[in-house]
Amino acid sequence: MAIGKVHHIPGDRKEYYSPNGSIWDLANRVFEERRKREIDPTLTLLRDQILDSANSPEEKYAQEQMQSIHDLLETVTKWSAELQRLTPEQLQSLMKLGSSVSKVIDLKDKLLRKS
């Protein structure tokens, strides 16, 4: 994965990097590579373990916990795929919402409890 260009300054031993594209493009590339190396293999391992039959109550409990972890990772993966489809401008708008998102969810919960 090429994330940018390396620049050398004569007489300086350091390497200076500049990203290809915007910082949002760089973040997307980094996330995609981490997903491939870390999340996808974990999901595969969890699926394999969940498919094995449980022979004891302890194994059944462990499989239920692995299923919960699997479901969470699947949800995060789907959500991140949605985020990667957004433009940098849309991502910035979403990030600026910050704590406002939790306030909207709290309001929704309050309204649903009243009905």
C-alpha positions in Angstrom: 0.0 0.0 0.0 1.6 3.2 -1.1 0.4 5.9 1.2 2.5 8.8 -0.1 5.7 10.0 -1.5 9.1 10.0 0.3 11.1 13.2 0.1 14.8 13.5 0.9 16.5 16.8 1.8 20.2 16.9 0.8 22.4 16.6 3.9 19.5 15.3 6.0 19.2 11.6 6.9 15.5 11.8 7.6 12.8 10.7 5.3 9.8 13.1 4.9 6.5 11.7 3.8 3.6 13.5 2.0 0.4 11.7 1.5 -1.2 11.0 -1.9 -4.5 12.8 -1.9 -6.3 14.3 1.1 -5.9 13.2 4.7 -9.3 11.6 4.4 -8.0 9.5 1.5 -5.1 8.4 3.6 -7.4 7.5 6.6 -9.6 5.4 4.3 -6.5 3.5 2.9 -5.2 2.9 6.4 -8.5 1.7 7.6 -9.0 -0.6 4.6 -5.6 -2.2 5.1 -6.2 -2.7 8.8 -9.6 -4.2 8.1 -8.0 -6.7 5.7 -5.2 -7.6 8.1 -7.0 -7.6 11.4 -10.8 -7.6 11.2 -11.4 -9.9 8.3 -9.2 -12.7 9.7 -10.9 -12.3 13.1 -14.3 -12.6 11.6 -13.2 -15.8 9.7 -11.9 -17.3 12.9 -15.0 -16.4 14.8 -17.2 -17.9 12.1 -15.2 -21.1 12.2 -15.5 -21.4 16.0 -19.2 -20.6 16.0 -19.9 -23.4 13.4 -18.3 -26.0 15.7 -20.7 -27.9 17.8 -20.7 -27.1 21.6 -20.1 -30.2 23.7 -20.6 -28.6 27.1 -22.4 -25.6 28.7 -19.1 -23.8 28.9 -18.5 -24.2 25.2 -22.0 -23.1 24.5 -21.4 -20.0 26.6 -18.1 -19.3 24.8 -19.9 -19.7 21.4 -22.6 -17.2 22.5 -19.9 -14.7 23.5 -18.0 -15.3 20.2 -21.3 -14.8 18.3 -21.8 -11.4 20.1 -18.2 -10.3 19.2 -18.8 -11.5 15.6 -22.1 -9.5 15.4 -20.4 -6.4 16.8 -17.5 -6.6 14.3 -19.9 -7.2 11.4 -21.9 -4.1 12.4 -18.8 -2.0 12.7 -17.5 -3.3 9.4 -20.8 -2.4 7.6 -20.9 1.0 9.2 -17.3 1.7 8.2 -18.0 0.7 4.6 -20.8 3.2 4.6 -18.4 5.9 6.0 -15.9 5.1 3.3 -18.5 5.9 0.6 -19.0 9.4 1.9 -17.1 12.4 0.4 -14.5 14.1 2.6 -17.0 17.0 3.0 -19.7 14.6 4.2 -17.3 13.0 6.6 -16.2 16.3 8.0 -19.9 17.3 8.6 -20.5 13.9 10.3 -17.4 14.4 12.5 -18.5 17.9 13.5 -21.8 16.5 14.8 -19.8 14.9 17.6 -21.9 14.6 20.8 -24.9 16.0 19.0 -25.5 12.4 17.7 -26.0 11.1 21.2 -28.3 13.9 22.0 -30.5 13.0 19.0 -30.5 9.3 20.1 -31.5 10.4 23.7 -34.3 12.5 22.3 -35.6 9.6 20.2 -35.5 7.3 23.2 -37.5 9.8 25.3 -40.1 10.3 22.6 -40.5 6.5 22.1 -41.0 6.0 25.8 -43.8 8.5 25.9 -45.8 6.8 23.1 
